[in-house]
Amino acid sequence: MSELHIELKRIIIESLDLEDISIDDIMDDEALFVEGLGLDSIDALEIGLALQKRYGIKIKASAEETRQHFYSVNTLAALVAPYQ
């Protein structure tokens, strides 16, 4: 697991106040929304805001590609990597 993956998992846990979830509970390729971790659209907004704040990424909430980027930790890492 890369440092970026660990950092993204921390961002997810902290921005959503997931007290019962640890970094090891989140699989890199597991779906974050609906099935998998079970997050919802409000959670996506919170994560998006945290990523914008941390990395300066501009995210369009309505874009289909945004949905693809938010699928898993791996896809979030691919989105964030150029901004590190």
PDB file of N, CA, C and O in Angstrom, chain B, residues numbered from 101:
ATOM      1  N   MET B 101       0.860  -1.169   0.000  1.00  0.00           N
ATOM      2  CA  MET B 101       0.000   0.000   0.000  1.00  0.00           C
ATOM      3  C   MET B 101       0.909   1.236   0.000  1.00  0.00           C
ATOM      4  O   MET B 101       1.799   1.365   0.840  1.00  0.00           O
ATOM      5  N   SER B 102       0.670   2.132  -0.950  1.00  0.00           N
ATOM      6  CA  SER B 102       1.511   3.321  -1.069  1.00  0.00           C
ATOM      7  C   SER B 102       1.123   4.372  -0.024  1.00  0.00           C
ATOM      8  O   SER B 102       0.052   4.311   0.581  1.00  0.00           O
ATOM      9  N   GLU B 103       2.015   5.322   0.164  1.00  0.00           N
ATOM     10  CA  GLU B 103       1.739   6.425   1.089  1.00  0.00           C
ATOM     11  C   GLU B 103       0.506   7.207   0.645  1.00  0.00           C
ATOM     12  O   GLU B 103      -0.281   7.652   1.481  1.00  0.00           O
ATOM     13  N   LEU B 104       0.333   7.375  -0.666  1.00  0.00           N
ATOM     14  CA  LEU B 104      -0.831   8.091  -1.178  1.00  0.00           C
ATOM     15  C   LEU B 104      -2.116   7.362  -0.813  1.00  0.00           C
ATOM     16  O   LEU B 104      -3.091   7.991  -0.402  1.00  0.00           O
ATOM     17  N   HIS B 105      -2.125   6.048  -0.960  1.00  0.00           N
ATOM     18  CA  HIS B 105      -3.309   5.256  -0.603  1.00  0.00           C
ATOM     19  C   HIS B 105      -3.635   5.413   0.884  1.00  0.00           C
ATOM     20  O   HIS B 105      -4.797   5.574   1.258  1.00  0.00           O
ATOM     21  N   ILE B 106      -2.614   5.364   1.716  1.00  0.00           N
ATOM     22  CA  ILE B 106      -2.815   5.520   3.161  1.00  0.00           C
ATOM     23  C   ILE B 106      -3.363   6.911   3.462  1.00  0.00           C
ATOM     24  O   ILE B 106      -4.290   7.060   4.259  1.00  0.00           O
ATOM     25  N   GLU B 107      -2.794   7.920   2.829  1.00  0.00           N
ATOM     26  CA  GLU B 107      -3.253   9.293   3.045  1.00  0.00           C
ATOM     27  C   GLU B 107      -4.713   9.467   2.604  1.00  0.00           C
ATOM     28  O   GLU B 107      -5.496  10.117   3.297  1.00  0.00           O
ATOM     29  N   LEU B 108      -5.073   8.893   1.467  1.00  0.00           N
ATOM     30  CA  LEU B 108      -6.458   8.992   0.991  1.00  0.00           C
ATOM     31  C   LEU B 108      -7.422   8.290   1.944  1.00  0.00           C
ATOM     32  O   LEU B 108      -8.521   8.784   2.194  1.00  0.00           O
ATOM     33  N   LYS B 109      -7.019   7.158   2.465  1.00  0.00           N
ATOM     34  CA  LYS B 109      -7.866   6.452   3.427  1.00  0.00           C
ATOM     35  C   LYS B 109      -8.042   7.277   4.698  1.00  0.00           C
ATOM     36  O   LYS B 109      -9.129   7.317   5.274  1.00  0.00           O
ATOM     37  N   ARG B 110      -6.969   7.933   5.131  1.00  0.00           N
ATOM     38  CA  ARG B 110      -7.068   8.820   6.301  1.00  0.00           C
ATOM     39  C   ARG B 110      -8.032   9.970   6.027  1.00  0.00           C
ATOM     40  O   ARG B 110      -8.841  10.328   6.883  1.00  0.00           O
ATOM     41  N   ILE B 111      -7.941  10.540   4.842  1.00  0.00           N
ATOM     42  CA  ILE B 111      -8.837  11.634   4.465  1.00  0.00           C
ATOM     43  C   ILE B 111     -10.281  11.173   4.501  1.00  0.00           C
ATOM     44  O   ILE B 111     -11.146  11.879   5.020  1.00  0.00           O
ATOM     45  N   ILE B 112     -10.552   9.996   3.954  1.00  0.00           N
ATOM     46  CA  ILE B 112     -11.914   9.451   3.958  1.00  0.00           C
ATOM     47  C   ILE B 112     -12.405   9.272   5.390  1.00  0.00           C
ATOM     48  O   ILE B 112     -13.505   9.705   5.734  1.00  0.00           O
ATOM     49  N   ILE B 113     -11.593   8.636   6.216  1.00  0.00           N
ATOM     50  CA  ILE B 113     -11.983   8.354   7.598  1.00  0.00           C
ATOM     51  C   ILE B 113     -12.196   9.644   8.387  1.00  0.00           C
ATOM     52  O   ILE B 113     -13.189   9.784   9.100  1.00  0.00           O
ATOM     53  N   GLU B 114     -11.267  10.580   8.259  1.00  0.00           N
ATOM     54  CA  GLU B 114     -11.353  11.818   9.039  1.00  0.00           C
ATOM     55  C   GLU B 114     -12.452  12.748   8.546  1.00  0.00           C
ATOM     56  O   GLU B 114     -13.166  13.339   9.357  1.00  0.00           O
ATOM     57  N   SER B 115     -12.602  12.887   7.228  1.00  0.00           N
ATOM     58  CA  SER B 115     -13.606  13.820   6.712  1.00  0.00           C
ATOM     59  C   SER B 115     -15.023  13.326   6.960  1.00  0.00           C
ATOM     60  O   SER B 115     -15.961  14.121   7.012  1.00  0.00           O
ATOM     61  N   LEU B 116     -15.181  12.010   7.114  1.00  0.00           N
ATOM     62  CA  LEU B 116     -16.510  11.432   7.348  1.00  0.00           C
ATOM     63  C   LEU B 116     -16.719  10.999   8.796  1.00  0.00           C
ATOM     64  O   LEU B 116     -17.776  10.466   9.134  1.00  0.00           O
ATOM     65  N   ASP B 117     -15.730  11.219   9.648  1.00  0.00           N
ATOM     66  CA  ASP B 117     -15.804  10.810  11.055  1.00  0.00           C
ATOM     67  C   ASP B 117     -16.187   9.334  11.202  1.00  0.00           C
ATOM     68  O   ASP B 117     -17.083   8.987  11.972  1.00  0.00           O
ATOM     69  N   LEU B 118     -15.501   8.481  10.458  1.00  0.00           N
ATOM     70  CA  LEU B 118     -15.771   7.036  10.501  1.00  0.00           C
ATOM     71  C   LEU B 118     -14.990   6.415  11.647  1.00  0.00           C
ATOM     72  O   LEU B 118     -13.907   5.867  11.443  1.00  0.00           O
ATOM     73  N   GLU B 119     -15.533   6.501  12.838  1.00  0.00           N
ATOM     74  CA  GLU B 119     -14.838   6.056  14.045  1.00  0.00           C
ATOM     75  C   GLU B 119     -14.617   4.549  14.102  1.00  0.00           C
ATOM     76  O   GLU B 119     -13.647   4.093  14.707  1.00  0.00           O
ATOM     77  N   ASP B 120     -15.494   3.776  13.487  1.00  0.00           N
ATOM     78  CA  ASP B 120     -15.399   2.318  13.564  1.00  0.00           C
ATOM     79  C   ASP B 120     -14.630   1.702  12.391  1.00  0.00           C
ATOM     80  O   ASP B 120     -14.566   0.479  12.265  1.00  0.00           O
ATOM     81  N   ILE B 121     -14.054   2.538  11.544  1.00  0.00           N
ATOM     82  CA  ILE B 121     -13.343   2.067  10.357  1.00  0.00           C
ATOM     83  C   ILE B 121     -11.870   2.431  10.502  1.00  0.00           C
ATOM     84  O   ILE B 121     -11.535   3.549  10.893  1.00  0.00           O
ATOM     85  N   SER B 122     -10.985   1.474  10.181  1.00  0.00           N
ATOM     86  CA  SER B 122      -9.550   1.747  10.191  1.00  0.00           C
ATOM     87  C   SER B 122      -9.034   1.733   8.756  1.00  0.00           C
ATOM     88  O   SER B 122      -9.741   1.325   7.834  1.00  0.00           O
ATOM     89  N   ILE B 123      -7.820   2.174   8.584  1.00  0.00           N
ATOM     90  CA  ILE B 123      -7.192   2.169   7.255  1.00  0.00           C
ATOM     91  C   ILE B 123      -7.198   0.766   6.672  1.00  0.00           C
ATOM     92  O   ILE B 123      -7.427   0.593   5.475  1.00  0.00           O
ATOM     93  N   ASP B 124      -6.951  -0.233   7.501  1.00  0.00           N
ATOM     94  CA  ASP B 124      -6.904  -1.622   7.031  1.00  0.00           C
ATOM     95  C   ASP B 124      -8.272  -2.155   6.616  1.00  0.00           C
ATOM     96  O   ASP B 124      -8.351  -3.151   5.897  1.00  0.00           O
ATOM     97  N   ASP B 125      -9.342  -1.509   7.055  1.00  0.00           N
ATOM     98  CA  ASP B 125     -10.695  -1.947   6.692  1.00  0.00           C
ATOM     99  C   ASP B 125     -11.090  -1.520   5.284  1.00  0.00           C
ATOM    100  O   ASP B 125     -12.046  -2.053   4.720  1.00  0.00           O
ATOM    101  N   ILE B 126     -10.373  -0.574   4.718  1.00  0.00           N
ATOM    102  CA  ILE B 126     -10.712  -0.049   3.389  1.00  0.00           C
ATOM    103  C   ILE B 126      -9.768  -0.683   2.373  1.00  0.00           C
ATOM    104  O   ILE B 126      -8.559  -0.456   2.412  1.00  0.00           O
ATOM    105  N   MET B 127     -10.326  -1.476   1.468  1.00  0.00           N
ATOM    106  CA  MET B 127      -9.538  -2.125   0.430  1.00  0.00           C
ATOM    107  C   MET B 127      -9.306  -1.141  -0.718  1.00  0.00           C
ATOM    108  O   MET B 127     -10.189  -0.353  -1.056  1.00  0.00           O
ATOM    109  N   ASP B 128      -8.117  -1.193  -1.312  1.00  0.00           N
ATOM    110  CA  ASP B 128      -7.762  -0.248  -2.375  1.00  0.00           C
ATOM    111  C   ASP B 128      -8.678  -0.325  -3.589  1.00  0.00           C
ATOM    112  O   ASP B 128      -8.979   0.696  -4.207  1.00  0.00           O
ATOM    113  N   ASP B 129      -9.123  -1.536  -3.935  1.00  0.00           N
ATOM    114  CA  ASP B 129      -9.932  -1.704  -5.142  1.00  0.00           C
ATOM    115  C   ASP B 129     -11.419  -1.903  -4.858  1.00  0.00           C
ATOM    116  O   ASP B 129     -12.198  -2.143  -5.781  1.00  0.00           O
ATOM    117  N   GLU B 130     -11.811  -1.805  -3.611  1.00  0.00           N
ATOM    118  CA  GLU B 130     -13.213  -1.983  -3.212  1.00  0.00           C
ATOM    119  C   GLU B 130     -14.027  -0.720  -3.520  1.00  0.00           C
ATOM    120  O   GLU B 130     -13.536   0.401  -3.385  1.00  0.00           O
ATOM    121  N   ALA B 131     -15.271  -0.927  -3.934  1.00  0.00           N
ATOM    122  CA  ALA B 131     -16.168   0.197  -4.182  1.00  0.00           C
ATOM    123  C   ALA B 131     -16.360   0.987  -2.891  1.00  0.00           C
ATOM    124  O   ALA B 131     -16.524   0.410  -1.816  1.00  0.00           O
ATOM    125  N   LEU B 132     -16.339   2.307  -3.008  1.00  0.00           N
ATOM    126  CA  LEU B 132     -16.542   3.153  -1.834  1.00  0.00           C
ATOM    127  C   LEU B 132     -18.016   3.444  -1.613  1.00  0.00           C
ATOM    128  O   LEU B 132     -18.443   3.653  -0.478  1.00  0.00           O
ATOM    129  N   PHE B 133     -18.796   3.460  -2.684  1.00  0.00           N
ATOM    130  CA  PHE B 133     -20.198   3.872  -2.610  1.00  0.00           C
ATOM    131  C   PHE B 133     -21.132   2.698  -2.857  1.00  0.00           C
ATOM    132  O   PHE B 133     -20.790   1.747  -3.559  1.00  0.00           O
ATOM    133  N   VAL B 134     -22.313   2.782  -2.269  1.00  0.00           N
ATOM    134  CA  VAL B 134     -23.375   1.779  -2.305  1.00  0.00           C
ATOM    135  C   VAL B 134     -22.835   0.473  -1.741  1.00  0.00           C
ATOM    136  O   VAL B 134     -22.794   0.311  -0.522  1.00  0.00           O
ATOM    137  N   GLU B 135     -22.418  -0.470  -2.594  1.00  0.00           N
ATOM    138  CA  GLU B 135     -21.814  -1.687  -2.052  1.00  0.00           C
ATOM    139  C   GLU B 135     -20.412  -1.324  -1.583  1.00  0.00           C
ATOM    140  O   GLU B 135     -20.013  -0.165  -1.699  1.00  0.00           O
ATOM    141  N   GLY B 136     -19.686  -2.243  -1.079  1.00  0.00           N
ATOM    142  CA  GLY B 136     -18.349  -1.918  -0.573  1.00  0.00           C
ATOM    143  C   GLY B 136     -18.437  -1.186   0.754  1.00  0.00           C
ATOM    144  O   GLY B 136     -19.027  -1.695   1.707  1.00  0.00           O
ATOM    145  N   LEU B 137     -17.865  -0.013   0.823  1.00  0.00           N
ATOM    146  CA  LEU B 137     -17.842   0.760   2.060  1.00  0.00           C
ATOM    147  C   LEU B 137     -19.213   1.351   2.381  1.00  0.00           C
ATOM    148  O   LEU B 137     -19.492   1.688   3.531  1.00  0.00           O
ATOM    149  N   GLY B 138     -20.064   1.476   1.371  1.00  0.00           N
ATOM    150  CA  GLY B 138     -21.445   1.908   1.608  1.00  0.00           C
ATOM    151  C   GLY B 138     -21.639   3.406   1.774  1.00  0.00           C
ATOM    152  O   GLY B 138     -22.584   3.835   2.436  1.00  0.00           O
ATOM    153  N   LEU B 139     -20.767   4.202   1.189  1.00  0.00           N
ATOM    154  CA  LEU B 139     -20.906   5.649   1.290  1.00  0.00           C
ATOM    155  C   LEU B 139     -22.020   6.153   0.375  1.00  0.00           C
ATOM    156  O   LEU B 139     -22.482   5.425  -0.504  1.00  0.00           O
ATOM    157  N   ASP B 140     -22.451   7.402   0.583  1.00  0.00           N
ATOM    158  CA  ASP B 140     -23.516   7.975  -0.242  1.00  0.00           C
ATOM    159  C   ASP B 140     -23.060   9.302  -0.861  1.00  0.00           C
ATOM    160  O   ASP B 140     -21.900   9.688  -0.719  1.00  0.00           O
ATOM    161  N   SER B 141     -23.967   9.989  -1.541  1.00  0.00           N
ATOM    162  CA  SER B 141     -23.609  11.210  -2.267  1.00  0.00           C
ATOM    163  C   SER B 141     -23.151  12.340  -1.342  1.00  0.00           C
ATOM    164  O   SER B 141     -22.286  13.130  -1.721  1.00  0.00           O
ATOM    165  N   ILE B 142     -23.709  12.424  -0.155  1.00  0.00           N
ATOM    166  CA  ILE B 142     -23.262  13.433   0.810  1.00  0.00           C
ATOM    167  C   ILE B 142     -21.816  13.150   1.221  1.00  0.00           C
ATOM    168  O   ILE B 142     -21.008  14.068   1.360  1.00  0.00           O
ATOM    169  N   ASP B 143     -21.505  11.872   1.411  1.00  0.00           N
ATOM    170  CA  ASP B 143     -20.135  11.483   1.732  1.00  0.00           C
ATOM    171  C   ASP B 143     -19.185  11.870   0.595  1.00  0.00           C
ATOM    172  O   ASP B 143     -18.064  12.315   0.838  1.00  0.00           O
ATOM    173  N   ALA B 144     -19.641  11.696  -0.640  1.00  0.00           N
ATOM    174  CA  ALA B 144     -18.822  12.062  -1.801  1.00  0.00           C
ATOM    175  C   ALA B 144     -18.505  13.550  -1.785  1.00  0.00           C
ATOM    176  O   ALA B 144     -17.380  13.950  -2.084  1.00  0.00           O
ATOM    177  N   LEU B 145     -19.486  14.367  -1.440  1.00  0.00           N
ATOM    178  CA  LEU B 145     -19.252  15.809  -1.348  1.00  0.00           C
ATOM    179  C   LEU B 145     -18.211  16.131  -0.284  1.00  0.00           C
ATOM    180  O   LEU B 145     -17.326  16.958  -0.507  1.00  0.00           O
ATOM    181  N   GLU B 146     -18.314  15.485   0.864  1.00  0.00           N
ATOM    182  CA  GLU B 146     -17.349  15.709   1.943  1.00  0.00           C
ATOM    183  C   GLU B 146     -15.937  15.299   1.525  1.00  0.00           C
ATOM    184  O   GLU B 146     -14.972  16.016   1.789  1.00  0.00           O
ATOM    185  N   ILE B 147     -15.827  14.161   0.881  1.00  0.00           N
ATOM    186  CA  ILE B 147     -14.518  13.691   0.414  1.00  0.00           C
ATOM    187  C   ILE B 147     -13.983  14.653  -0.646  1.00  0.00           C
ATOM    188  O   ILE B 147     -12.806  15.013  -0.630  1.00  0.00           O
ATOM    189  N   GLY B 148     -14.850  15.064  -1.561  1.00  0.00           N
ATOM    190  CA  GLY B 148     -14.446  15.996  -2.607  1.00  0.00           C
ATOM    191  C   GLY B 148     -13.919  17.301  -2.033  1.00  0.00           C
ATOM    192  O   GLY B 148     -12.904  17.823  -2.495  1.00  0.00           O
ATOM    193  N   LEU B 149     -14.606  17.830  -1.027  1.00  0.00           N
ATOM    194  CA  LEU B 149     -14.151  19.068  -0.379  1.00  0.00           C
ATOM    195  C   LEU B 149     -12.795  18.866   0.293  1.00  0.00           C
ATOM    196  O   LEU B 149     -11.924  19.732   0.214  1.00  0.00           O
ATOM    197  N   ALA B 150     -12.622  17.728   0.950  1.00  0.00           N
ATOM    198  CA  ALA B 150     -11.352  17.435   1.613  1.00  0.00           C
ATOM    199  C   ALA B 150     -10.216  17.327   0.592  1.00  0.00           C
ATOM    200  O   ALA B 150      -9.111  17.807   0.845  1.00  0.00           O
ATOM    201  N   LEU B 151     -10.479  16.706  -0.552  1.00  0.00           N
ATOM    202  CA  LEU B 151      -9.461  16.579  -1.595  1.00  0.00           C
ATOM    203  C   LEU B 151      -9.135  17.938  -2.209  1.00  0.00           C
ATOM    204  O   LEU B 151      -7.975  18.233  -2.496  1.00  0.00           O
ATOM    205  N   GLN B 152     -10.155  18.757  -2.407  1.00  0.00           N
ATOM    206  CA  GLN B 152      -9.920  20.101  -2.947  1.00  0.00           C
ATOM    207  C   GLN B 152      -9.049  20.914  -1.991  1.00  0.00           C
ATOM    208  O   GLN B 152      -8.129  21.615  -2.412  1.00  0.00           O
ATOM    209  N   LYS B 153      -9.352  20.808  -0.716  1.00  0.00           N
ATOM    210  CA  LYS B 153      -8.601  21.551   0.299  1.00  0.00           C
ATOM    211  C   LYS B 153      -7.153  21.062   0.385  1.00  0.00           C
ATOM    212  O   LYS B 153      -6.229  21.873   0.449  1.00  0.00           O
ATOM    213  N   ARG B 154      -6.955  19.753   0.386  1.00  0.00           N
ATOM    214  CA  ARG B 154      -5.628  19.156   0.572  1.00  0.00           C
ATOM    215  C   ARG B 154      -4.749  19.278  -0.672  1.00  0.00           C
ATOM    216  O   ARG B 154      -3.562  19.587  -0.566  1.00  0.00           O
ATOM    217  N   TYR B 155      -5.340  19.031  -1.870  1.00  0.00           N
ATOM    218  CA  TYR B 155      -4.541  18.946  -3.089  1.00  0.00           C
ATOM    219  C   TYR B 155      -4.806  20.070  -4.094  1.00  0.00           C
ATOM    220  O   TYR B 155      -4.099  20.177  -5.096  1.00  0.00           O
ATOM    221  N   GLY B 156      -5.806  20.900  -3.841  1.00  0.00           N
ATOM    222  CA  GLY B 156      -6.133  21.967  -4.787  1.00  0.00           C
ATOM    223  C   GLY B 156      -6.794  21.478  -6.054  1.00  0.00           C
ATOM    224  O   GLY B 156      -6.756  22.159  -7.080  1.00  0.00           O
ATOM    225  N   ILE B 157      -7.397  20.310  -5.996  1.00  0.00           N
ATOM    226  CA  ILE B 157      -8.059  19.710  -7.159  1.00  0.00           C
ATOM    227  C   ILE B 157      -9.409  20.377  -7.371  1.00  0.00           C
ATOM    228  O   ILE B 157     -10.148  20.614  -6.415  1.00  0.00           O
ATOM    229  N   LYS B 158      -9.728  20.679  -8.615  1.00  0.00           N
ATOM    230  CA  LYS B 158     -11.062  21.183  -8.963  1.00  0.00           C
ATOM    231  C   LYS B 158     -11.888  19.985  -9.439  1.00  0.00           C
ATOM    232  O   LYS B 158     -11.538  19.329 -10.420  1.00  0.00           O
ATOM    233  N   ILE B 159     -12.977  19.714  -8.741  1.00  0.00           N
ATOM    234  CA  ILE B 159     -13.813  18.559  -9.042  1.00  0.00           C
ATOM    235  C   ILE B 159     -15.198  19.035  -9.443  1.00  0.00           C
ATOM    236  O   ILE B 159     -15.821  19.828  -8.738  1.00  0.00           O
ATOM    237  N   LYS B 160     -15.674  18.547 -10.580  1.00  0.00           N
ATOM    238  CA  LYS B 160     -17.023  18.876 -11.033  1.00  0.00           C
ATOM    239  C   LYS B 160     -17.972  17.791 -10.540  1.00  0.00           C
ATOM    240  O   LYS B 160     -17.879  16.636 -10.958  1.00  0.00           O
ATOM    241  N   ALA B 161     -18.872  18.163  -9.661  1.00  0.00           N
ATOM    242  CA  ALA B 161     -19.762  17.179  -9.028  1.00  0.00           C
ATOM    243  C   ALA B 161     -20.637  16.445 -10.032  1.00  0.00           C
ATOM    244  O   ALA B 161     -20.956  15.274  -9.822  1.00  0.00           O
ATOM    245  N   SER B 162     -21.029  17.093 -11.103  1.00  0.00           N
ATOM    246  CA  SER B 162     -21.970  16.473 -12.036  1.00  0.00           C
ATOM    247  C   SER B 162     -21.293  15.689 -13.158  1.00  0.00           C
ATOM    248  O   SER B 162     -21.979  15.001 -13.914  1.00  0.00           O
ATOM    249  N   ALA B 163     -19.993  15.771 -13.288  1.00  0.00           N
ATOM    250  CA  ALA B 163     -19.290  15.100 -14.381  1.00  0.00           C
ATOM    251  C   ALA B 163     -19.268  13.584 -14.177  1.00  0.00           C
ATOM    252  O   ALA B 163     -19.026  13.099 -13.072  1.00  0.00           O
ATOM    253  N   GLU B 164     -19.521  12.852 -15.248  1.00  0.00           N
ATOM    254  CA  GLU B 164     -19.509  11.381 -15.187  1.00  0.00           C
ATOM    255  C   GLU B 164     -18.121  10.865 -14.805  1.00  0.00           C
ATOM    256  O   GLU B 164     -18.002   9.873 -14.087  1.00  0.00           O
ATOM    257  N   GLU B 165     -17.076  11.535 -15.283  1.00  0.00           N
ATOM    258  CA  GLU B 165     -15.727  11.086 -14.957  1.00  0.00           C
ATOM    259  C   GLU B 165     -15.446  11.212 -13.461  1.00  0.00           C
ATOM    260  O   GLU B 165     -14.648  10.449 -12.917  1.00  0.00           O
ATOM    261  N   THR B 166     -16.091  12.166 -12.793  1.00  0.00           N
ATOM    262  CA  THR B 166     -15.928  12.309 -11.343  1.00  0.00           C
ATOM    263  C   THR B 166     -16.440  11.064 -10.648  1.00  0.00           C
ATOM    264  O   THR B 166     -15.818  10.589  -9.698  1.00  0.00           O
ATOM    265  N   ARG B 167     -17.549  10.535 -11.098  1.00  0.00           N
ATOM    266  CA  ARG B 167     -18.097   9.302 -10.534  1.00  0.00           C
ATOM    267  C   ARG B 167     -17.097   8.159 -10.676  1.00  0.00           C
ATOM    268  O   ARG B 167     -16.935   7.350  -9.763  1.00  0.00           O
ATOM    269  N   GLN B 168     -16.440   8.101 -11.806  1.00  0.00           N
ATOM    270  CA  GLN B 168     -15.448   7.054 -12.040  1.00  0.00           C
ATOM    271  C   GLN B 168     -14.236   7.240 -11.129  1.00  0.00           C
ATOM    272  O   GLN B 168     -13.699   6.263 -10.605  1.00  0.00           O
ATOM    273  N   HIS B 169     -13.802   8.486 -10.938  1.00  0.00           N
ATOM    274  CA  HIS B 169     -12.654   8.761 -10.062  1.00  0.00           C
ATOM    275  C   HIS B 169     -12.941   8.390  -8.611  1.00  0.00           C
ATOM    276  O   HIS B 169     -12.030   8.005  -7.878  1.00  0.00           O
ATOM    277  N   PHE B 170     -14.181   8.501  -8.197  1.00  0.00           N
ATOM    278  CA  PHE B 170     -14.555   8.239  -6.811  1.00  0.00           C
ATOM    279  C   PHE B 170     -14.958   6.786  -6.573  1.00  0.00           C
ATOM    280  O   PHE B 170     -15.480   6.469  -5.504  1.00  0.00           O
ATOM    281  N   TYR B 171     -14.735   5.909  -7.524  1.00  0.00           N
ATOM    282  CA  TYR B 171     -15.149   4.517  -7.382  1.00  0.00           C
ATOM    283  C   TYR B 171     -14.421   3.812  -6.232  1.00  0.00           C
ATOM    284  O   TYR B 171     -15.056   3.133  -5.425  1.00  0.00           O
ATOM    285  N   SER B 172     -13.109   3.967  -6.151  1.00  0.00           N
ATOM    286  CA  SER B 172     -12.314   3.257  -5.140  1.00  0.00           C
ATOM    287  C   SER B 172     -11.116   4.105  -4.734  1.00  0.00           C
ATOM    288  O   SER B 172     -10.884   5.177  -5.292  1.00  0.00           O
ATOM    289  N   VAL B 173     -10.368   3.621  -3.770  1.00  0.00           N
ATOM    290  CA  VAL B 173      -9.142   4.307  -3.366  1.00  0.00           C
ATOM    291  C   VAL B 173      -8.150   4.318  -4.525  1.00  0.00           C
ATOM    292  O   VAL B 173      -7.451   5.312  -4.724  1.00  0.00           O
ATOM    293  N   ASN B 174      -8.078   3.237  -5.288  1.00  0.00           N
ATOM    294  CA  ASN B 174      -7.173   3.194  -6.439  1.00  0.00           C
ATOM    295  C   ASN B 174      -7.509   4.275  -7.459  1.00  0.00           C
ATOM    296  O   ASN B 174      -6.610   4.936  -7.977  1.00  0.00           O
ATOM    297  N   THR B 175      -8.800   4.462  -7.753  1.00  0.00           N
ATOM    298  CA  THR B 175      -9.178   5.469  -8.743  1.00  0.00           C
ATOM    299  C   THR B 175      -8.991   6.879  -8.181  1.00  0.00           C
ATOM    300  O   THR B 175      -8.656   7.800  -8.927  1.00  0.00           O
ATOM    301  N   LEU B 176      -9.201   7.056  -6.892  1.00  0.00           N
ATOM    302  CA  LEU B 176      -8.911   8.362  -6.274  1.00  0.00           C
ATOM    303  C   LEU B 176      -7.414   8.665  -6.332  1.00  0.00           C
ATOM    304  O   LEU B 176      -7.017   9.805  -6.571  1.00  0.00           O
ATOM    305  N   ALA B 177      -6.593   7.649  -6.115  1.00  0.00           N
ATOM    306  CA  ALA B 177      -5.140   7.829  -6.167  1.00  0.00           C
ATOM    307  C   ALA B 177      -4.702   8.257  -7.564  1.00  0.00           C
ATOM    308  O   ALA B 177      -3.826   9.109  -7.708  1.00  0.00           O
ATOM    309  N   ALA B 178      -5.305   7.673  -8.584  1.00  0.00           N
ATOM    310  CA  ALA B 178      -4.980   8.062  -9.958  1.00  0.00           C
ATOM    311  C   ALA B 178      -5.365   9.521 -10.223  1.00  0.00           C
ATOM    312  O   ALA B 178      -4.664  10.223 -10.952  1.00  0.00           O
ATOM    313  N   LEU B 179      -6.462   9.972  -9.642  1.00  0.00           N
ATOM    314  CA  LEU B 179      -6.902  11.363  -9.782  1.00  0.00           C
ATOM    315  C   LEU B 179      -5.937  12.309  -9.066  1.00  0.00           C
ATOM    316  O   LEU B 179      -5.563  13.349  -9.609  1.00  0.00           O
ATOM    317  N   VAL B 180      -5.542  11.951  -7.864  1.00  0.00           N
ATOM    318  CA  VAL B 180      -4.763  12.834  -6.988  1.00  0.00           C
ATOM    319  C   VAL B 180      -3.270  12.852  -7.329  1.00  0.00           C
ATOM    320  O   VAL B 180      -2.612  13.875  -7.135  1.00  0.00           O
ATOM    321  N   ALA B 181      -2.734  11.761  -7.824  1.00  0.00           N
ATOM    322  CA  ALA B 181      -1.288  11.623  -8.045  1.00  0.00           C
ATOM    323  C   ALA B 181      -0.650  12.813  -8.766  1.00  0.00           C
ATOM    324  O   ALA B 181       0.413  13.263  -8.339  1.00  0.00           O
ATOM    325  N   PRO B 182      -1.241  13.339  -9.827  1.00  0.00           N
ATOM    326  CA  PRO B 182      -0.596  14.472 -10.504  1.00  0.00           C
ATOM    327  C   PRO B 182      -0.547  15.752  -9.660  1.00  0.00           C
ATOM    328  O   PRO B 182       0.220  16.660  -9.980  1.00  0.00           O
ATOM    329  N   TYR B 183      -1.332  15.841  -8.613  1.00  0.00           N
ATOM    330  CA  TYR B 183      -1.400  17.043  -7.783  1.00  0.00           C
ATOM    331  C   TYR B 183      -0.484  16.992  -6.557  1.00  0.00           C
ATOM    332  O   TYR B 183      -0.424  17.947  -5.783  1.00  0.00           O
ATOM    333  N   GLN B 184       0.212  15.901  -6.391  1.00  0.00           N
ATOM    334  CA  GLN B 184       1.076  15.775  -5.209  1.00  0.00           C
ATOM    335  C   GLN B 184       2.289  16.641  -5.304  1.00  0.00           C
ATOM    336  O   GLN B 184       3.115  16.648  -4.391  1.00  0.00           O
TER     337      GLN B 184
END
